[in-house]
Amino acid sequence: MRFVSKLRVAAAAGGAAVDPWAQSLRYLMGGVVTAGVGILALFRYMTTQVMTDPACVDPNASKKAKTKTSMGLKESASFLANSPYIRNLAALVICYGMSINIVEVSWKAKLKAAFPNPNDYSMFMGTFSSVTGSVTLFMMLLGRRIFKVFGWGVAALFTPTILAATASVFFSLIIFEGAAAPIVAALGTTPLMLAVLVGAAQNILSKSSKYSLFDPCKEMAYIPLDPESKTKGKAAVDVIGNPLGKSGGSFIQQIMIFSFGSLALSTPYLAAVLFVIMAVWIRSARSLNGMFKEAMAREGLEE
């Protein structure tokens, strides 16, 4: 994205006859197609060369067919109501989805205000994606150490704690923009640009910790459960947790914008809602940590 953004700048400066934006889209879509073909080729190689290689896969190993439990909305709600363990786990998923939706929309609104030029916006997002990938790789390596030294509970609390800390700074810069202007000016920037940078750090850290800590914590939480609770729990979280987390944040924002007239006027109230969500998230993670430790000890497993 940074490469094609530079091409657009050069083409515009040189008075090229072709449309720079259309040409850059061709390059980007060409990259997408190339990556897709690469995925197909690697998948074919894995299935034909690796999975059939006795040195990689034991041909005598018994193959157990995996059965996926399908549960409707009513069954999932009933199961969550009767299982505090799965209910806490679903709360983690719902709170993450709602939180990240609220902070992303608020941040991107400021990002578009800071970079009204589509090319500048594309350049920034290219850098943002690169940094996100690098930080995620680092967090993947650090995450193993966190699990080993501090355990499941600290790893589960890492994502909401990071999100709460960065959200405090981000929304403070927006809500108290006038009061913060002199301090921000001393740093050689503007409240808008500083909010964009803090929001970028917020999204980078939250996404990288999600991939390296939150997702592993969620999957590890199923380990001490019996087969029935495990399959039904995953089905319930898939049916209720994931969709509600993704749509809940958007629904809240729609209500706020409809009530107050704009996203800017809704920001203080969105911030309040966000901190309530994260408080529920932290409370559920702490509660689940106790249940997880008890279940692991009961099964004779190490955390």
Secondary structure, 3 states (H helix, E strand, C coil): CHHHHHHHHHHHHCCCCCCHHHHHHHHHHHHHHHHHHHHHHHHHHHHHHHCCCCCCCCCCCCCCCCCCCCCCHHHHHHHHHHCHHHHHHHHHHHHHHHHHHHHHHHHHHHHHHHCCCHHHHHHHHHHHHHHHHHHHHHHHHHHHHHHHHHCHHHHHHHHHHHHHHHHHHHHHHHHCHHHHHHHHHHCCCCHHHHHHHHHHHHHHHHHHHHHHHHHHHHHHCCCCCCHHHHHHHHHHHHHHHHHHHHHHHHHHHHHHHHHHCCHHHHHHHHHHHHHHHHHHHHHHHHHHHHHHHHHHHHCCCCC
